[in-house]
Every structure is written in structure tokens, then in C-alpha cells.
């Protein structure tokens, strides 16, 4: 009954294996530890049986698979462990994960296993991988993603540390992770990241602070908006206008008097989008601005706030 070609026979073979466990154990032992010329497809075919086997036999197949010398077989084995939640092998797969010479696909699926089984219990290992400069960036980023499921101060601290990493991709991933978590304890490191040389890092840091329901984070962004160069102020206004906070809107309204025409345009546009009525006096000052776009944005903002009749100006919203 048992042979190495299991394609299309999964249920039939699994039922036979369940009824004859000793024969099945001998079969898989010979398959994985016997002659080295066994094709990987045969081993993969048996690993595909794991979904149909009882836990004890499925675990045995996975155990053989993760120890195999071929990368493709090990990859299929850890995928099977992930699908079937064979968590009893976690200690062994951790040793594989910590092997810097192991293939990316194998390590990626091991991280998925740890993150889906108990990310808090394995947070220390995940933090170690995320901080390890000798690891591939792709693996470090997988660990960073997994850490977003761990909301404790050690993890927040580790992610903040990554904002000082020498690699742009890792800093980007760290800022993204902190934006997803929204922990107020990351405010200071995110404010510092707004000065990063990488625009993507800055954007994620801004989004993280913008989306926090925290006065200190919003005030920090307002202060950054006031002190930034015009180019950065334009970007900040675009990113911050989504947050209809009075702290933010007041800071944007103050930019209506900027000497830089680009900033005035962006701020006037933002006031029209948000209809922040406290900006009405400053908007009225822009009706006669030297720049036609500034004038149009100011007039449209005032029309939306009911301060100008559009027919008087020949404009429509």
C-alpha cells in the first residue's frame, strides 16, 4: 500500500497509515534516512500527508522533514508545521531559526509559526533576530512584523532602537511597526525619527504620531511643523491634514502667513478641506494674495465656511 508516489492518494494513504502506524513509521524512516538518491518530490509528497494524519504521525513526518538536508524539503516541512500547528517541535525549529546559514524561506515560516503560536513567549528571540545586523534584511523584517503582536515595553524599546539602524529598510520597518502598534511610549523616538534622512522613515513616524490619540504626540507634530523647512512643511501638511485635531489644524492655520508661497497654498487648501473656522481671519487676508492659487484656495475655503457667496466671485465648489 505504501509507496513513494502519493499524488492523489492522500486520504487513502493517511487512512492506511493510521491503521498501520508501525509500518508507516518504518516507511518514512527509510524514506528520509535511507539512500541519498531519493528525490525530494517523494519526501514532499509524504509531507503533504500531514494535513490528513493524526497528530503523532504528522509530527513525526514534520520532524524528519525539518532535519532533511534539502532546503526545499525543509521548507515544505515548516509550512506543514505552520498549517497543522505542530508546536511541540518549536524548540527544535528555534535552533534552525538561529542558524544564520539557514535559507530564508525556512526561517520565514519558522517566524510565522512562533508568531502565530505564542508571540509573547518568543518575543525575546524575535527581538534578537530583528536587531541582528548579520541576518538578512528580509528575515529581520519578518521578525519586526511578528513583533507587532507583542505590546510590551521591551519590544517597543527594541523597535525604537531599530530607528537608529544603519540600514534604511530596517528603519522603515521599525517605524512602520511602531505606527501599527500606536504605543505612546514610542513618542520620543518617533519624534526623533522625523529628522531621518530617509523620507519613508519620516512618513511612517509622522503617521504613527498623527494616529495616536495623545496630546503630546500631536503637539510634537505641531512643533515640528512650525520649525521645519518649507519643503518639509508642505509634506507635513499633506500628511497631517487627515487628523482633524485642533492642535494640528491650528498649526496648519498658522502656516497661512508663511513667506513661502508653496506653504501658503498647501495651508489654504487644507483649511478648505477641514473647514477650520478659526482660520477665517487669516484666510480673509489671503483673498488678495499675490499668488493666484493661494487666492483661489482661500476663497474656496471661505465659501465652504459660508463666508463668501460663490456667485459674487464667479467661482463654484
Long-range contacts (C-beta under 8 A, 24 or more apart in sequence): 2-27, 4-31, 4-38, 4-42, 4-45, 4-46, 5-42, 5-45, 6-45, 6-46, 6-48, 6-49, 7-45, 10-48, 10-49, 10-51, 10-52, 11-52, 13-49, 14-49, 14-52, 14-53, 17-49, 17-53, 17-57, 18-53, 18-54, 18-57, 21-56, 21-57, 24-57, 25-57, 25-60, 28-60, 28-61, 28-64, 29-64, 31-64, 32-64, 32-65, 32-67, 32-68, 33-64, 40-70, 40-72, 40-73, 43-68, 43-70, 43-73, 43-76, 44-72, 44-73, 44-76, 47-73, 47-76, 47-77, 47-80, 48-76, 48-80, 50-80, 50-83, 50-84, 50-86, 51-80, 51-83, 51-84, 55-84, 55-86, 58-84, 58-86, 59-86, 59-88, 59-89, 62-86, 62-89, 63-89, 63-92, 66-92, 66-93, 66-96, 71-103, 71-105, 71-106, 74-103, 74-106, 75-103, 75-105, 75-106, 75-109, 78-106, 78-109, 78-110, 78-113, 79-109, 81-109, 81-113, 82-109, 82-112, 82-113, 82-116, 85-116, 85-117, 87-113, 87-117, 90-114, 90-117, 90-122, 94-122, 94-125, 97-125, 97-129, 98-125, 98-129, 100-134, 100-135, 104-136, 104-138, 104-139, 107-139, 107-142, 108-138, 108-139, 108-142, 111-139, 111-142, 111-143, 111-146, 112-142, 112-146, 114-146, 115-145, 115-146, 115-149, 119-146, 119-147, 119-149, 119-150, 120-149, 120-150, 120-152, 123-147, 123-150, 123-152, 123-154, 123-155, 124-154, 126-150, 127-154, 127-155, 127-158, 130-158, 130-159, 130-162, 131-158, 131-161, 131-162, 133-165, 133-166, 133-167, 137-167, 137-169, 137-170, 140-170, 140-173, 141-169, 141-170, 141-173, 144-170, 144-173, 144-174, 144-176, 144-177, 145-173, 145-177, 147-177, 148-177, 148-180, 148-181, 151-181, 151-183, 153-185, 156-181, 156-183, 156-185, 156-186, 159-186, 160-186, 160-189, 163-189, 163-190, 163-192, 163-193, 163-196, 163-201, 163-205, 168-198, 168-200, 168-201, 171-196, 171-198, 171-201, 172-198, 172-200, 172-201, 172-204, 175-200, 175-201, 175-204, 175-205, 175-208, 176-204, 178-204, 178-205, 178-208, 179-204, 179-205, 179-207, 179-208, 179-211, 182-208, 182-211, 182-212, 184-212, 184-214, 184-216, 184-217, 187-212, 187-214, 187-216, 187-217, 187-220, 190-217, 191-220, 191-224, 194-224, 203-235, 203-239, 206-236, 206-239, 206-240, 207-239, 210-239, 210-240, 210-242, 210-243, 210-248, 211-243, 215-247, 218-243, 218-245, 218-247, 218-248, 219-247, 221-248, 221-251, 222-247, 222-248, 222-250, 222-251, 225-251, 225-252, 225-255, 226-251, 226-254, 230-258, 230-260, 230-262, 230-263, 231-262, 233-258, 233-260, 233-263, 233-266, 234-262, 234-263, 234-266, 237-263, 237-266, 237-267, 237-270, 238-266, 241-270, 241-273, 241-274, 244-274, 246-278, 249-274, 249-276, 249-278, 249-279, 250-276, 250-278, 252-276, 253-278, 253-279, 253-282, 254-282, 256-282, 256-283, 256-285, 256-286, 256-298, 257-282, 257-285, 261-290, 261-291, 261-294, 264-289, 264-291, 264-294, 265-291, 265-293, 265-294, 265-297, 268-294, 268-297, 268-298, 268-301, 269-297, 269-301, 271-297, 271-298, 271-301, 272-297, 272-300, 272-301, 272-304, 275-301, 275-304, 275-305, 277-305, 280-305, 280-307, 283-307
